[in-house]
Amino acid sequence: MGGAVSAGEDNDELIDNLKEAQYIRTELVEQAFRAIDRADYYLEEFKDNAYKDLAWKHGNIHLSAPCIYSEVMEALDLQPGLSFLNLGSGTGYLSSMVGLILGPFGVNHGVELHSDVIEYAKQKLDFFIKTSDSFDKFEFCEPSFVTGNCLEISPDCTQYDRVYCGAGVQKEHEDYMKNLLKVGGILVMPLEEKLTKITRTGPSAWETKKILAVSFAPLIQPNHADSGKSRLVHLPPVAVRSLQDLARIAIRGTIKKIIHQETMSKNGNGLKNPPRFKRRRVRRRRMETIVFLDKEVFASRISNPSDDNNNCEEFEDERREEEETKPSELKPDPPVNFLREKVLSLPLPDPLKYYLLYYREK
C-alpha cells in the first residue's frame, strides 16, 4: 500500500505532501506527524526509504504507508484524555503519535504478536523520550505494550474510546472488535479490503463508513496446537498517576505557560514587526538636448562630467542595498529547548531538575 503522494527529502516535506493531497487535514494530526520523525523507526540500512509513501517490512517489523497512517489518525478523531488500543502495535510509531495527542491523562495500550517487535518498539520509544525535543513540546501519554494475539484478549478487559487494528479483519471477527469499544467510541480497521470507520452510537447501535480501499495482511488466527488452550491476553491496568507525577505534570505545564507569556510579551502580543518598506529609487536620466542652428536641427546628448560620477555612485548604492536585503545564507541556529533551559535555571536541587526533565539526555 502507498505511493499516493510524492516522496519527501525529509519528514517535514513528506508531511507537506500529505497535507497537499488532503490525507492530513487537521492541525492536531499534522503536529503529531511533524513531531516524530518516521525515519527513527527504520533500521539504519533502510532509512533512505523512510520518506517515501510506501509500506516497509523487514522480518516481523512492519510500517504502513504514511498515507494510511494519515487516514487512520484523522478517522480516529483523537482528543486529549481518551483511551486508545492499538491491535498489532508493531514499531510503536502510530502509538507514539497518538500519545502526543492524548496527553498525560489518556490511556495508550498496544498488543503485538511478536515479542521481538515489542522489544524493538520499546527501544524506539526510549530513544524518542530521551533524545527528541518534541517530547518537551507536548505532554505525552506513554504507550504500554503487551505480547499476544489480539484475538485472544481477556473478555473482562476494559473498553476503549478508540481502537485501531493494523491487520485485515475477517467478517467473523467484526463483532469481537466492536465489543472492545465504549459507547461513543470509534473503531478503525481494514474490513473486507476497505479501511472502515465504525462508531458505536449505543449499546447495540453502530454507524459504519468506508474510508478507502486497502490491502492488508490478514490477522493471524490463534494457534492452540501446543496446549489446546487459549492464551488470554491481559491488557495493562489503567494506572492511577502518583501525586509526585501529577506535580511534575503541573509544574511543567506552568513553566510552558510562563514561556508562552514571555514570548508573547517580547513579540508585542504576537504581532510581528511592521514590514520594512523599500526606499523608492529614482534614477537620473541624461536629457536629450535639441539645438537649432541656421534652420537646421541637431539632436545631441549633452552631459555634465559629474553625471557619470553620480550614476556610478547610484549603481553602487543600489548594489549595496540589494546585498543588504538578500537573505542570509548562513545556517540557522539550532532550535532552543526553552522548557529545558527554564527548568535548569530554577533554584532547585539537581535531582529535582532532572526529574522534571524525565532524566532526558538533552
QUIWO-V225533 format. One record per run of one state. SS is the DSSP state (A for helix, B for strand, O for the rest). FROM is the first residue (numbers start at 1). TO is the last residue. If there is no record, write none. Layout:
# QUIWO-V225533
((SS | FROM | TO) (SS | FROM | TO))
This chain:
# QUIWO-V225533
((O | 1 | 1) (B | 2 | 2) (O | 3 | 10) (A | 11 | 20) (O | 21 | 26) (A | 27 | 35) (O | 36 | 37) (A | 38 | 41) (O | 42 | 43) (A | 44 | 49) (O | 50 | 53) (B | 54 | 54) (O | 55 | 55) (B | 56 | 58) (O | 59 | 60) (B | 61 | 63) (O | 64 | 65) (A | 66 | 76) (O | 77 | 82) (B | 83 | 87) (O | 88 | 92) (A | 93 | 102) (O | 103 | 106) (B | 107 | 112) (O | 113 | 114) (A | 115 | 131) (O | 132 | 133) (A | 134 | 137) (O | 138 | 143) (B | 144 | 147) (O | 148 | 149) (A | 150 | 152) (B | 153 | 153) (O | 154 | 159) (B | 160 | 169) (O | 170 | 170) (A | 171 | 178) (O | 179 | 180) (B | 181 | 191) (O | 192 | 193) (B | 194 | 202) (O | 203 | 204) (B | 205 | 213) (O | 214 | 217) (B | 218 | 218) (O | 219 | 232) (B | 233 | 233) (O | 234 | 242) (A | 243 | 266) (O | 267 | 287) (B | 288 | 293) (O | 294 | 295) (B | 296 | 301) (O | 302 | 304) (A | 305 | 325) (O | 326 | 337) (A | 338 | 344) (O | 345 | 349) (A | 350 | 356) (O | 357 | 362))
